[in-house]
Amino acid sequence: MNHVSRFHLLPRVADSIRRLNEAGLPVIVVTNQSGVGRGYFPESLVRTVHELLTQQLEAAGARLDAIYYCPHTSADGCDCRKPKTGMLERAAREHAIDLKRSFVVGDRHGDIELARRAGASGILVRTGYGEGENLWNAAKWQSQPDFVAADVADAVHWILRPTK
C-alpha cells in the first residue's frame, strides 16, 4: 500500500469482523509496513490508511480492537517485524489475550510462521498473496497452516465453528 487511493476492503471482510465482534472475540490487526523504513512512503500514510479502515468498518457495524504495525525493514532486526512475535505479545499484554487460544489470519507464510511461534492457530487466506503463496511455496514450509480459507469469511466460519 503506497497510496491511500489503493485501499479497499475486500468483500465480506466487514461482515466477518462484525461476526467476531458479536462472538466477543478481540480483533486485532498486526501488519508489516517496511515501506516506511525503506522511505517509500511516510508513516502518516499508514496512519491515514488505518483510519480509513477503521471508518469503513465502523460504517458497516464492525470494529477493530487495535492495530499494530512494524515500520522496520528485515535488516533492522527489530522484535516487532513478523514473523517475530513482538506485536502479538504487545497485543496479548494490552488486551489480556491468550495467544494459545488465538488465531492468526493472513495471506503470507510469515503470518503462519508468526502463529506457530506464538502458539496460535494459523489460517492462510487465498485472497491477496495467499493463493500464490499456497500454490508455489506451501510444499516448502516447515509450518503448515491449520486451515486454508477461501477468504476472511471462510476463516471466520472456521474460527467460530462448534468444537467438541
Steps between C-alpha positions, in 0.01 A plus 500: 500500500679809382204733449171541683309471170611136475324404823174306481335242722462160344144366475357346818781632724283745697225240550759246611657735752154590630435127559819479707396813692159346571671182623698710748837428339761776480597594145848642465697581187878445498674610185850552363541835327865496394425760233532754781846375595606491137380856446236401241223681688462696823372352825210746475370299201483186715302691765267645233431155352434357847255786571323429169484129584356578844241740354385256232467219752310721742263607220425129449446437872838334562799605707864424560630483854846618393741537212873443542751553224871456455663772287838324493681307229632146544851642538398702808479186716207628707279272710177625347544405134299190417564212531657614828238516772552849644171646373301196616666505841414868536140433397479214749623725782284797412181303431531201737517250212606138534704448185471122528123538454537754219501497122728676253331555164722609215596464137873434539717224639639749752152517655491123540850501646392780738211284618730204559752707696225649716326167562189618314309333215598620153250552220615578147244687290518455123422869440780753457831314470353183652413304188847543353667430834300179535553379144868583457653487846292297747676169427826653632355648820608349830185644661182407318173688555245348734242594237506643147200728447352638181476844660454673836135390520604137459769549766249650743258214435780257595592702810139511621420137420367296790775295661461178693 
